Amino acid sequence: MSEIKTTNQRYVDYINQLLAPEDDALAKIRAEMARENIRPINVSPNGGKTLHFFARLIGATRILEIGTLGGYSATWLARALPANGRLISLELEQHHAEVSRRNLAQAGVGDKVEVRVGPAAKTLQQMQAAGEAPFDLVFIDANKDGYPEYLKLSLPLLRNGGLILADNTLREDILDSNPNSAIAQYNATVAAHPELVSVMIPVLHGHGVDGLLVSMKQ
């Protein structure tokens, strides 16, 4: 197993270095997260580049992120936005929000990103009530038990033709886990949802495999 993990990490390093090299601003975000004792569970450089790619592919001008952490993925997404673009990122922890705001500012995208603090489900309900739709892209990377509810609440905020990207949806234990687990429920829901067409993109990392589930609203 350790040999497989070592081989995986070599592939991950190759992909990151070739296709998603970090600049100083992105490296500083990871360093600041470590300094602030924020767990390094952000997307990889290539994961960030993938988000950036999809945002540019559909010409996104309004992006909704659920789960800010330290602002790493938000920076990749914000860099895909045009000058008048806007990203709203939802974060439960006040400390994470404060760190992410500083990181986004030093990365030069602070003027494009608004970090809102509080339970994401409640904030999404408030956004629906305030008529803040439509968004072009939704990125979900928060507490996994909340994924089904985040899908339900964010789908009305998404325009037709828009994308929902859900991270960590192909864990190594997904086949052995409880079929009623939140991630299993999320995957089954988007697979059968009449408004969505979805594909799973397997993601290689140093620990094994994971996945990014990409859904387009029809």
C-alpha positions as CSV (number, residue, x, y, z in Angstrom):
1,M,0.0,0.0,0.0
2,S,2.8,2.4,0.9
3,E,4.4,1.8,-2.5
4,I,1.1,2.6,-4.2
5,K,0.8,5.8,-2.2
6,T,4.3,6.8,-3.2
7,T,3.6,6.2,-6.8
8,N,0.3,8.2,-6.6
9,Q,2.2,11.1,-5.1
10,R,4.7,11.1,-7.9
11,Y,1.8,11.4,-10.4
12,V,0.2,14.1,-8.3
13,D,3.4,16.1,-8.2
14,Y,3.9,15.6,-11.9
15,I,0.4,16.9,-12.7
16,N,0.6,19.9,-10.3
17,Q,4.0,20.9,-11.6
18,L,3.2,20.6,-15.2
19,L,-0.4,21.9,-15.4
20,A,-1.0,23.9,-12.2
21,P,2.2,25.4,-10.9
22,E,1.5,27.6,-7.9
23,D,2.5,31.3,-7.9
24,D,3.7,33.1,-4.8
25,A,0.2,34.2,-3.8
26,L,-1.2,30.6,-3.8
27,A,1.8,29.3,-1.9
28,K,1.4,32.0,0.7
29,I,-2.2,31.0,1.2
30,R,-1.2,27.5,2.1
31,A,1.6,28.8,4.4
32,E,-0.8,31.2,6.1
33,M,-3.3,28.3,6.7
34,A,-0.6,26.3,8.3
35,R,0.5,29.3,10.5
36,E,-3.2,29.7,11.6
37,N,-3.6,26.0,12.3
38,I,-6.2,25.5,9.6
39,R,-6.3,21.9,8.4
40,P,-4.7,21.5,4.9
41,I,-7.9,19.9,3.4
42,N,-8.1,22.4,0.6
43,V,-8.1,21.3,-3.0
44,S,-4.8,20.5,-4.7
45,P,-3.2,22.9,-7.2
46,N,-4.6,20.8,-10.0
47,G,-7.9,20.7,-8.2
48,G,-7.9,24.5,-8.1
49,K,-6.9,24.7,-11.8
50,T,-9.9,22.3,-12.6
51,L,-12.3,24.7,-10.9
52,H,-10.7,27.6,-12.7
53,F,-11.0,25.7,-16.0
54,F,-14.8,25.0,-15.6
55,A,-15.5,28.6,-14.5
56,R,-13.8,30.0,-17.6
57,L,-15.3,27.3,-19.9
58,I,-18.8,28.5,-19.2
59,G,-17.9,32.2,-18.9
60,A,-19.0,32.4,-15.3
61,T,-19.6,35.9,-13.9
62,R,-21.3,34.8,-10.6
63,I,-20.0,31.9,-8.5
64,L,-21.2,30.5,-5.2
65,E,-18.8,28.5,-3.1
66,I,-19.9,26.5,-0.1
67,G,-16.9,26.0,2.2
68,T,-14.3,28.8,2.2
69,L,-11.6,27.3,4.5
70,G,-8.5,29.4,3.9
71,G,-9.5,30.9,0.6
72,Y,-7.3,28.7,-1.7
73,S,-10.1,27.4,-4.0
74,A,-11.8,30.8,-3.9
75,T,-8.6,32.3,-5.3
76,W,-8.5,29.9,-8.2
77,L,-12.2,30.6,-8.9
78,A,-12.0,34.3,-8.5
79,R,-9.1,34.5,-11.0
80,A,-11.4,33.0,-13.6
81,L,-13.9,35.8,-13.2
82,P,-14.1,38.9,-15.5
83,A,-13.5,42.4,-14.0
84,N,-17.2,42.7,-13.1
85,G,-17.4,39.1,-11.7
86,R,-18.5,38.2,-8.2
87,L,-17.9,35.2,-6.0
88,I,-19.9,34.6,-2.8
89,S,-18.2,32.1,-0.4
90,L,-20.0,30.6,2.6
91,E,-18.0,29.7,5.7
92,L,-19.2,28.4,9.1
93,E,-16.1,29.3,11.1
94,Q,-15.4,33.0,11.9
95,H,-11.6,32.3,12.2
96,H,-11.5,30.7,8.8
97,A,-13.4,33.6,7.3
98,E,-11.0,36.2,8.7
99,V,-7.9,34.3,7.5
100,S,-9.5,33.7,4.0
101,R,-10.3,37.4,3.6
102,R,-6.7,38.3,4.3
103,N,-5.5,35.6,1.9
104,L,-7.9,36.7,-0.8
105,A,-6.7,40.3,-0.4
106,Q,-3.0,39.5,-0.7
107,A,-3.8,37.4,-3.8
108,G,-5.4,40.4,-5.4
109,V,-8.9,39.1,-5.6
110,G,-10.4,40.4,-2.4
111,D,-12.6,42.9,-4.3
112,K,-14.3,40.1,-6.2
113,V,-15.0,37.8,-3.3
114,E,-17.5,38.2,-0.4
115,V,-17.2,35.8,2.5
116,R,-20.4,35.2,4.5
117,V,-20.2,33.6,7.9
118,G,-22.8,31.3,9.3
119,P,-24.4,27.9,8.7
120,A,-24.5,27.4,4.9
121,A,-28.0,26.0,4.9
122,K,-29.4,29.1,6.6
123,T,-27.4,31.4,4.4
124,L,-28.6,29.6,1.3
125,Q,-32.2,30.0,2.4
126,Q,-31.6,33.7,3.0
127,M,-30.2,34.0,-0.5
128,Q,-33.2,32.4,-2.0
129,A,-35.5,34.7,-0.1
130,A,-33.5,37.7,-1.2
131,G,-33.7,36.7,-4.8
132,E,-29.9,36.5,-5.3
133,A,-30.1,34.0,-8.2
134,P,-28.9,33.2,-10.7
135,F,-25.4,31.9,-10.3
136,D,-23.3,30.3,-13.1
137,L,-21.4,27.9,-11.0
138,V,-21.7,26.4,-7.5
139,F,-18.7,24.7,-5.8
140,I,-19.5,22.5,-2.8
141,D,-16.6,21.6,-0.5
142,A,-17.9,21.7,3.1
143,N,-19.1,19.3,5.7
144,K,-20.0,16.1,3.9
145,D,-23.1,15.4,5.9
146,G,-24.6,18.6,4.5
147,Y,-24.1,17.8,0.8
148,P,-27.7,16.6,0.1
149,E,-29.2,19.8,1.7
150,Y,-26.7,22.1,0.0
151,L,-27.7,20.6,-3.3
152,K,-31.4,21.1,-2.6
153,L,-30.9,24.7,-1.5
154,S,-28.4,25.7,-4.2
155,L,-30.1,24.2,-7.2
156,P,-32.8,27.0,-7.3
157,L,-30.0,29.6,-7.3
158,L,-28.3,28.1,-10.4
159,R,-29.1,29.1,-13.9
160,N,-30.0,26.7,-16.6
161,G,-26.7,25.5,-18.1
162,G,-24.9,26.3,-14.9
163,L,-22.6,23.8,-13.1
164,I,-22.5,22.3,-9.6
165,L,-19.1,20.9,-8.7
166,A,-19.0,18.7,-5.6
167,D,-15.6,17.7,-4.2
168,N,-14.8,14.5,-2.2
169,T,-17.5,12.5,-3.8
170,L,-15.5,9.3,-4.6
171,R,-13.9,8.4,-1.4
172,E,-12.0,5.1,-1.2
173,D,-14.6,3.6,1.1
174,I,-17.7,4.7,-0.8
175,L,-18.5,1.2,-2.0
176,D,-18.2,-0.2,1.5
177,S,-20.0,2.6,3.3
178,N,-23.6,2.8,4.4
179,P,-25.7,3.4,1.2
180,N,-27.6,6.0,3.3
181,S,-24.5,8.1,4.0
182,A,-24.7,11.7,2.9
183,I,-22.2,11.4,0.1
184,A,-23.9,8.2,-1.3
185,Q,-27.2,10.1,-1.1
186,Y,-25.8,13.1,-2.9
187,N,-24.3,11.0,-5.7
188,A,-27.5,9.0,-6.1
189,T,-29.6,12.1,-6.1
190,V,-27.7,13.9,-8.8
191,A,-27.5,10.8,-10.9
192,A,-31.3,10.4,-11.0
193,H,-32.2,14.1,-10.9
194,P,-34.3,15.1,-13.9
195,E,-32.8,18.6,-14.0
196,L,-29.2,17.5,-13.9
197,V,-26.8,15.7,-16.2
198,S,-23.7,14.6,-14.3
199,V,-20.3,13.0,-14.6
200,M,-17.8,11.9,-12.1
201,I,-14.2,13.0,-12.6
202,P,-11.8,10.6,-10.6
203,V,-9.1,12.6,-8.8
204,L,-5.8,11.0,-7.9
205,H,-4.1,12.1,-4.7
206,G,-1.3,10.9,-2.5
207,H,-3.6,8.8,-0.3
208,G,-5.5,7.1,-3.2
209,V,-8.5,8.3,-5.2
210,D,-11.3,10.7,-4.8
211,G,-13.7,12.4,-7.2
212,L,-15.2,15.7,-8.4
213,L,-18.8,15.2,-9.3
214,V,-19.8,17.7,-12.0
215,S,-23.5,18.4,-12.7
216,M,-25.0,20.6,-15.3
217,K,-28.5,22.1,-14.8
218,Q,-30.7,21.4,-17.8
